[in-house]
């Protein structure tokens, strides 16, 4: 297995990049941001238009999964790597005032922005917590659905992320996520490069290994599909062609009692 970059260095790189996403979404990134990306991925235009504009502007997701999540009124949803809050706010519109949405992110600027937007929009059922998604500050078996968009690939310990998702979900609860994976195993030089990890390339696990890690955490896979997502930079596009780096959406269901 290829050697991963130093965890502290990786955390620093990721925080630096996504601080820029929060503060300067019109900046120059290797990936697309904003409303047009969300629409192309499959978000409903009417629901999208009802969300706080600055959250949509900083949206950096890689796929659509809310049809897979099938959220119901009154459910509790936990968003792993919630960023500026767009998916959390979108989920809030589906679970309604009787539901609850918790976003978790470790980039302070993203969490601060999401909290501010939630307050301005009077979305009392949405809250944002500052924490790594490998160690969720949330009790066992209290969540109906876990969602995440383009974030788990940034984590060095994906097994811990999926184990935490299984821990907080009720038996039979769903995990609906979009993420970057690869069809072929990446080379040592790519996996060991912290800059490429922060750019959603270096951490792209080979697809079968990624899905096996989900199952090992206590999930049953229900659906896996490719997304119409494309990188912007030539380096990222080359990786996509060479190693099959791509976006997928996944639906998995937590098995019974632990």
C-alpha positions as CSV (number, residue, x, y, z in Angstrom):
1,X,0.0,0.0,0.0
2,X,1.3,3.5,-0.9
3,X,2.6,5.7,1.9
4,X,0.2,8.5,2.9
5,X,1.4,12.0,3.7
6,X,1.9,13.1,7.2
7,X,-1.5,13.6,8.8
8,X,-0.7,17.0,10.4
9,X,0.5,18.2,7.0
10,X,-2.6,16.9,5.3
11,X,-4.9,18.6,7.8
12,X,-3.1,21.9,7.3
13,X,-3.4,21.7,3.5
14,X,-7.1,20.8,3.5
15,X,-7.9,23.5,6.0
16,X,-6.0,26.1,3.9
17,X,-7.8,25.1,0.7
18,X,-11.3,25.0,2.2
19,X,-10.8,28.3,4.1
20,X,-10.3,29.8,0.7
21,X,-13.5,28.1,-0.6
22,X,-15.4,29.7,2.3
23,X,-13.9,33.2,2.1
24,X,-13.3,33.5,-1.7
25,X,-15.5,31.1,-3.6
26,X,-14.9,33.1,-6.8
27,X,-11.1,32.3,-6.6
28,X,-9.1,30.0,-8.9
29,X,-9.6,26.4,-7.9
30,X,-9.0,23.1,-9.6
31,X,-12.7,22.2,-9.1
32,X,-15.9,24.0,-9.9
33,X,-18.0,25.7,-7.3
34,X,-21.5,27.0,-6.9
35,X,-25.0,26.9,-8.4
36,X,-24.3,25.7,-11.9
37,X,-22.3,22.8,-10.5
38,X,-25.1,21.8,-8.2
39,X,-27.7,22.0,-11.0
40,X,-25.6,19.9,-13.3
41,X,-25.2,17.3,-10.5
42,X,-28.9,17.0,-10.1
43,X,-30.1,19.3,-7.3
44,X,-33.6,20.6,-7.7
45,X,-33.7,24.2,-9.0
46,X,-36.6,25.3,-6.8
47,X,-35.1,23.9,-3.6
48,X,-31.7,25.3,-4.5
49,X,-33.1,28.8,-5.0
50,X,-34.6,28.7,-1.5
51,X,-31.2,28.2,0.2
52,X,-28.9,30.9,1.5
53,X,-27.0,32.3,-1.5
54,X,-23.5,32.4,0.1
55,X,-23.8,28.7,1.0
56,X,-24.6,27.8,-2.6
57,X,-21.8,30.0,-3.8
58,X,-19.3,28.0,-1.8
59,X,-20.7,24.5,-2.7
60,X,-17.9,22.2,-3.7
61,X,-19.6,18.9,-3.8
62,X,-19.0,16.1,-6.3
63,X,-22.4,14.5,-6.7
64,X,-26.0,14.3,-5.8
65,X,-27.5,11.7,-3.4
66,X,-30.7,13.1,-1.9
67,X,-32.8,10.9,-4.1
68,X,-30.9,7.9,-2.6
69,X,-31.2,9.3,1.0
70,X,-35.0,9.6,0.6
71,X,-35.2,11.9,3.6
72,X,-38.5,12.1,5.4
73,X,-40.2,14.8,7.5
74,X,-39.0,14.7,11.1
75,X,-35.8,12.7,10.5
76,X,-32.4,13.5,12.0
77,X,-29.6,13.9,9.5
78,X,-25.8,14.3,10.1
79,X,-23.7,15.8,7.3
80,X,-20.0,14.8,7.4
81,X,-17.8,17.7,6.2
82,X,-20.6,20.2,5.9
83,X,-18.6,23.1,4.6
84,X,-20.5,26.3,4.3
85,X,-23.8,24.4,4.8
86,X,-25.4,24.0,1.5
87,X,-26.2,20.3,1.8
88,X,-27.3,20.7,5.4
89,X,-29.7,23.5,4.4
90,X,-31.0,21.4,1.5
91,X,-31.6,18.5,3.9
92,X,-33.4,20.8,6.3
93,X,-35.9,21.6,3.6
94,X,-36.6,17.9,3.2
95,X,-36.9,16.9,6.9
96,X,-38.9,20.1,7.8
97,X,-39.2,22.0,11.0
98,X,-39.8,18.8,13.0
99,X,-36.5,17.4,11.7
100,X,-33.0,18.0,12.7
101,X,-29.8,18.5,10.7
102,X,-26.3,18.5,12.2
103,X,-23.3,19.5,10.1
104,X,-19.7,18.6,11.2
105,X,-16.6,20.2,9.7
106,X,-13.1,20.8,11.0
107,X,-12.4,24.1,9.0
108,X,-13.3,27.0,11.4
109,X,-14.0,29.4,8.6
110,X,-16.5,27.0,7.0
111,X,-18.3,26.2,10.3
112,X,-18.5,29.9,11.3
113,X,-19.9,30.8,7.9
114,X,-22.5,28.0,8.0
115,X,-23.6,29.0,11.6
116,X,-24.0,32.6,10.5
117,X,-26.1,31.7,7.5
118,X,-28.3,29.4,9.5
119,X,-29.0,32.2,12.0
120,X,-29.7,34.7,9.3
121,X,-32.1,32.3,7.6
122,X,-33.8,31.4,11.0
123,X,-33.1,27.7,10.4
124,X,-33.4,26.6,14.0
125,X,-33.4,22.8,13.1
126,X,-29.8,23.1,11.7
127,X,-26.7,23.3,13.8
128,X,-23.0,23.0,13.0
129,X,-20.2,21.4,15.1
130,X,-16.5,22.0,14.8
131,X,-14.9,18.5,14.8
132,X,-13.1,16.0,12.6
133,X,-15.4,13.5,11.0
134,X,-13.2,10.6,12.2
135,X,-14.3,11.4,15.8
136,X,-17.9,12.6,15.8
137,X,-19.2,14.5,18.8
138,X,-22.6,12.7,18.7
139,X,-24.2,9.9,20.6
140,X,-24.7,6.3,19.4
141,X,-27.7,5.3,17.3
142,X,-29.5,8.6,17.2
143,X,-29.3,9.5,13.5
144,X,-31.6,8.4,10.7
145,X,-29.3,9.3,7.8
146,X,-25.7,10.3,7.3
147,X,-24.7,12.3,4.3
148,X,-21.4,13.6,2.9
149,X,-20.3,15.2,-0.3
150,X,-16.8,15.0,-1.6
151,X,-15.1,14.9,1.8
152,X,-14.3,11.4,2.9
153,X,-11.6,11.1,0.2
154,X,-9.7,13.9,2.1
155,X,-9.5,11.7,5.2
156,X,-6.5,9.5,5.8
157,X,-8.4,7.1,7.9
158,X,-11.6,6.3,5.9
159,X,-12.3,3.2,8.0
160,X,-12.7,5.4,11.1
161,X,-15.1,7.7,9.2
162,X,-17.3,4.9,8.2
163,X,-17.1,3.3,11.6
164,X,-18.3,6.6,13.2
165,X,-21.1,6.9,10.6
166,X,-22.3,3.4,11.6
167,X,-22.0,4.2,15.3
168,X,-24.3,7.3,15.2
169,X,-26.8,5.7,12.9
170,X,-29.8,3.8,14.1
171,X,-30.1,0.2,13.0
172,X,-31.4,0.3,9.5
173,X,-30.3,3.9,9.1
174,X,-29.0,5.1,5.7
175,X,-25.7,6.5,4.6
176,X,-26.0,8.5,1.3
177,X,-22.7,10.0,0.1
178,X,-20.9,11.3,-2.9
179,X,-17.1,11.0,-3.1
180,X,-14.0,10.7,-5.3
181,X,-12.7,7.2,-5.9
182,X,-10.4,5.6,-8.5
183,X,-10.7,2.6,-10.8
184,X,-7.0,1.8,-10.6
185,X,-4.6,2.0,-7.6
186,X,-2.8,5.4,-7.5
187,X,1.0,5.5,-7.5
188,X,3.1,6.1,-4.5
189,X,4.1,9.6,-5.7
190,X,0.4,10.7,-6.0
191,X,-0.8,9.2,-2.7
192,X,2.2,10.6,-0.8
193,X,1.6,14.2,-2.0
194,X,-0.3,16.3,0.5
195,X,-1.2,18.9,-2.1
196,X,-2.8,16.2,-4.3
197,X,-4.8,14.9,-1.3
198,X,-6.1,18.4,-0.6
199,X,-7.1,18.6,-4.2
200,X,-9.3,15.5,-3.9
201,X,-7.0,13.3,-6.0
202,X,-4.3,11.8,-3.7
203,X,-6.9,10.3,-1.3
204,X,-9.0,8.6,-4.0
205,X,-9.2,5.0,-2.8
206,X,-9.5,2.3,-5.4
207,X,-13.3,1.6,-5.8
208,X,-13.5,-2.0,-4.6
209,X,-11.3,-1.2,-1.6
210,X,-13.5,1.8,-0.8
211,X,-16.7,-0.2,-1.0
212,X,-15.2,-3.0,1.0
213,X,-14.3,-0.5,3.8
214,X,-17.9,0.6,3.9
215,X,-19.1,-3.0,4.3
216,X,-16.5,-3.8,6.9
217,X,-17.9,-0.9,9.0
218,X,-21.2,-2.6,9.3
219,X,-23.1,-1.5,6.2
220,X,-25.0,-3.3,3.4
221,X,-24.4,-1.6,0.0
222,X,-27.6,-0.8,-1.8
223,X,-26.6,1.3,-4.8
224,X,-23.4,2.7,-6.4
225,X,-23.5,5.0,-9.4
226,X,-21.2,7.3,-11.3
227,X,-21.7,11.1,-11.3
228,X,-21.4,13.7,-14.1
229,X,-18.5,15.4,-12.3
230,X,-15.3,16.8,-14.0
231,X,-12.2,18.4,-12.6
232,X,-11.0,21.7,-14.1
233,X,-7.2,21.5,-13.9
234,X,-5.1,19.6,-16.4
235,X,-3.4,17.7,-13.6
236,X,-6.7,16.5,-12.2
237,X,-8.1,15.6,-15.7
238,X,-4.9,13.6,-16.4
239,X,-5.3,11.7,-13.2
240,X,-8.9,11.0,-14.1
241,X,-7.9,9.6,-17.5
242,X,-4.9,7.6,-16.3
243,X,-6.3,6.1,-13.1
244,X,-10.0,6.4,-13.6
245,X,-10.4,9.0,-10.8
246,X,-14.1,9.8,-10.7
247,X,-17.1,10.7,-8.6
248,X,-19.6,8.1,-7.3
249,X,-22.8,8.3,-5.2
250,X,-23.3,5.5,-2.7
251,X,-26.3,4.3,-0.7
252,X,-25.6,1.9,2.2
253,X,-27.8,0.8,5.1
254,X,-26.5,0.1,8.6
255,X,-27.0,-3.5,9.7
256,X,-28.8,-4.4,12.9
257,X,-27.6,-4.2,16.5
258,X,-23.9,-3.8,17.0
